[in-house]
Every structure is written in structure tokens, then in C-alpha cells.
Amino acid sequence: MPAMKIAAGPPLLPHLPIDRSSGIPIHRQIYEGFRRAILSGLLRPAQRVPSTRTLALELEVSRLPVLTAYDQLLHEGYLQGRVGSGTYVSAALPDDLLRSPPPPGAGTRSGVPRRGTRPPPRAREEGGLRPFRVSLPALDQFPHAVWARLIARHAHGLTHAQMAYGDPAGLVPLRLAIAEHLRTARAVRCEAEQVLIVSGSQAALRLASAVLLARGDRVAVEEPGYPGGRAALRAGGAELVSVPVDDEGLDVAALRMLGARVRAAYVTPSHQYPLGASMSVARRLALLDWAFRRGAWLLEDDYDSEYRYVSRPLGALQGMDAHERVIYIGTFSKVLFPAIRVGYVVVPPSLWERFIEARESLDLFSPTLYQLALAEFVREGHFARHLRRMRGVYLGRREALLTGLARHCRDDLTIHNADAGLHVAMRLSGGLRDVAVVRRMAARGLTATALSTCYAGTTRRNGLLLGFGGSTERRLLEATGILGDVLRDSASRS
Ligand SMILES: Cc1ncc(COP(=O)(O)O)c(C=O)c1O
């Protein structure tokens, strides 16, 4: 049997439904199929089409009708041949062709343009890499060479087993490495058997909602709080109830007043997002007591607790929990880089099977290559070294930001908390509206998060969250100068 030739592109069979019983010659059916697909935009200008030989094999017809159809399409200008490089849909279709009525079922009705002139989709900007972008770590300081070496090593050595379906819990060496890190650095009480790898904190919250909540259950969330966390919980089916935070974190007395339908509370005790408080020991104990008495769950988001500048970090809430009420959530987005999309959940043993089942139903498992490289990154000591080095880098960046703010923005801003993490929260003075200030900042090449957008209720404070992790000290100093201009300009308009 002759070897089958592979088409130079996706098969065209869906566009060319050959009907041998129709009485219409095969070459005509092929011609019409191409014409329809081109005019409706399903085949785009400059897109390569298969060779006549390949298409004949695909359609299981002789080559003659294909040659006849291609001849006519070339002649009429629908296709063009490039010597030595195959046949393509014409890059410039004649206008009179485009004026011809679209064939039935084609055209813009389904949102597909008649011509392939549609520009590629625009990427969402998200403030990119501009100064003050919140949640961005020091990407310029990441040990790229080491990471690239580990990725390359594992990509070259991927076994068939590693290319096949993986364990929904995650790769064992990575789970072991994370458990060890959490026990020593965060006082989390855990074994690797409890560590579940997911694609970030958002995914962890979706998972937790799926496992822990029934229809009508409520989740208490911090006010102000992390909009991304709220969105994930809401998407997971939770009904949210806001609980205020103060300088000690979530107000547990207010939480206690809520009804029995509150089945869980989502908290950021190490570094409250966005205001920055570290939850006091008394509050932690009260919160754990609430969860124990109610049989409720605590979703602890420990997103950037590695970096504290003022006092020694408290351990995780999970480590103080004697009754297995805490679901601990961590991420590599801040300590390495967000695009890695690796996070983890420390699951109480009693919930493990249910979490695994839900995780499998979500997206099966996380990409194996990144897990292999990351496990080795931790095992070889690069992770610990990077964390140590970053503490110094962030200390310098934080200092630059505070110095710049004191120099350029002293009258317009009151710093709320700058003890930890990668951003500083501040209030705006003089009745300035934060959303308008952020808009003006964007026009001057800066980005920031408006504090008011972190509130779910109608009572909102106006302020700014300024990230300092992702910019050099020099850029931060320059950017605070621009921010000073923006604030003065805003004050003069208001
Ligand atoms: C409070 C909080 N949790 C979690 C995250 C993000 O985590 P991930 O990238 O793992 O979804 C962020 C990012 O800004 C955050 O502010």
C-alpha cells in the first residue's frame, strides 16, 4: 500500500461533504465547497490549502476532479499558487467576488465575517508591567537561566509516563517539597499526603466551594477584600456576606452575629488584602473557635506572607488549628511569577477524597513539565535562595516607594500599612476619587488599583494600592514624581 501523505494543514473534510448520489459532478462539489468556505470566512486569505494529491486521498476520490476544481478556483482568483510552496487562498480577493451574495448558512450571522480580514484578538492589558502594578513580583530578578536549564532538562527527558495523564493530586516530589517548606517557613501542620497542586489560588477557591458548599450556603468575606477571591467563590456557587476588617483583621464579633447559613469564611490573616493588617493572635483564636463551634470552614489565603519588613511573621492560621477546620491556600504567583500558574491547597485529611474528586472534575491535573521543573527548583535549593535574595530586593523597593511618596505626595496620601507583602495601601486625602485618579495615572503611564474597587458594599474608602514588587527602585522614584503631579492635578480639578 502506498504511504499516506499528510495534509499541510487541518483536513478540509467538513467543508467538502461529497455526495456521490447527488448527481452533481465531484469536481463541481469540490469547487462549490471551497467557494463557500472562502466567501464565508471559514478559509482565510493566505491560508494554505492541501495539495491536490493530499486532498484526493482525504476525500477518497481520484485526483482528476480535484485538479479540475483547483484549476477553476485558480482561474477565478479564489486560490493562488506559489511556485514551490503550494496553493493558498488568495490574499486579495476581487471585490466583485465579495459583492456576490453569501451562500446560505454563511456570512456574518454567526459572527464570522465574510472575509478573513478580521484583526487578531487583542490581548487584555491588565496594567501590564507599568510601575505600581499590584501583585507583580520582581520578574527582572528571577533566576531565568536556572529555570530555563531545569525546564530544558525535563523537556528533553520526558518519559511516556510523564507525557500521559498525571496524578490529580500533583507530582509527589513537588508535594513533598511544598509540605517541607510550609512546615518550616509557615508553621503549617501538614504532610505531603494533604498537599494538592492546583493552578493558583482562584482555582483553589473554586475547588473549595465545590466541595464544601451546598446550594444556599453563605461564605463570609473580608470588607474590603480581594475581588478575585470573591469572584472565584461566587462562580463556585457561594452567596457572599461581607464582614468588616480593622487593624487586627476580620471582625470576628461581627462574624458571630451572622446566621447559621454561613458555612465558611475566606480570610487573608497574614497580610489582609488590601489594607495590610496581620490578624492578631486573639482574633485568630476567636476565628478558629467560631469555625469549630459552627462546624464551619476557614479558607486561609496565604498569598504573599513570605515578605514581612517590620516584625517577624506570624505562622499560618492553619498551624494553630486543633480541629482541622482550615483549608490552607498558597501560590507561587508572588514568590516566583504569576504565569507559572501553580498553587496548592493543604486539605484536612477528612476532606481529601472529596477534594481529589472535585479537582479531577475541574481540569484533571496540572501540567507535568512545570511541576517537574519546580520540584527540582525547590529540591536544589534555588527556591530558598531566591526567597532570601528577594527579601533584600523588596526591602529596597519598598523603601524607594516610601521615600518617593514622602517626597512627592505627602499632602495627598496617608499610608495605611506597609509592613508586609508587595504593595502599600494608602488613603487619598481631600475628597479625591480614587477611580478618577487611577484613570489619570493610566494616561501618564502608571497603573494602580483603586481601593474603592475592593469593597462589595456601598460604603467605600477612596485610596490607592501601589505595588512595588515589579519595578526597580529608580523607576519607583520616578513614578512617585509623576504620581505627585497627577494628585496635584486631580486636587486642582476637584
Ligand atoms: C489576596 C490574593 N490572593 C491570591 C492572589 C493570586 O493568586 P493566584 O495567581 O495564585 O490566583 C492574589 C493576587 O493578586 C491576591 O491578591
The ligand as an SDF file (V2000), in Angstrom:
LIG
                    3D

 16 16  0  0  0  0  0  0  0  0999 V2000
   -5.2360   38.0080   48.0930 C   0  0  0  0  0  0  0  0  0  0  0  0
   -4.7440   37.3340   46.8570 C   0  0  0  0  0  0  0  0  0  0  0  0
   -4.8640   36.0150   46.7330 N   0  0  0  0  0  0  0  0  0  0  0  0
   -4.4400   35.3860   45.6070 C   0  0  0  0  0  0  0  0  0  0  0  0
   -3.8740   36.0660   44.5640 C   0  0  0  0  0  0  0  0  0  0  0  0
   -3.4840   35.4450   43.2520 C   0  0  0  0  0  0  0  0  0  0  0  0
   -3.1230   34.1820   43.2840 O   0  0  0  0  0  0  0  0  0  0  0  0
   -3.0860   33.2780   42.0030 P   0  0  0  0  0  0  0  0  0  0  0  0
   -2.2630   33.9470   40.9580 O   0  0  0  0  0  0  0  0  0  0  0  0
   -2.4620   32.0440   42.5460 O   0  0  0  0  0  0  0  0  0  0  0  0
   -4.5070   33.0300   41.5500 O   0  0  0  0  0  0  0  0  0  0  0  0
   -3.7330   37.4270   44.6470 C   0  0  0  0  0  0  0  0  0  0  0  0
   -3.1630   38.1680   43.5110 C   0  0  0  0  0  0  0  0  0  0  0  0
   -3.1400   39.2970   43.4130 O   0  0  0  0  0  0  0  0  0  0  0  0
   -4.1720   38.0900   45.8080 C   0  0  0  0  0  0  0  0  0  0  0  0
   -4.0540   39.4030   45.9220 O   0  0  0  0  0  0  0  0  0  0  0  0
  1  2  1  0
  2  3  1  0
  2 15  2  0
  3  4  2  0
  4  5  1  0
  5  6  1  0
  5 12  2  0
  6  7  1  0
  7  8  1  0
  8  9  2  0
  8 10  1  0
  8 11  1  0
 12 13  1  0
 12 15  1  0
 13 14  2  0
 15 16  1  0
M  END
$$$$
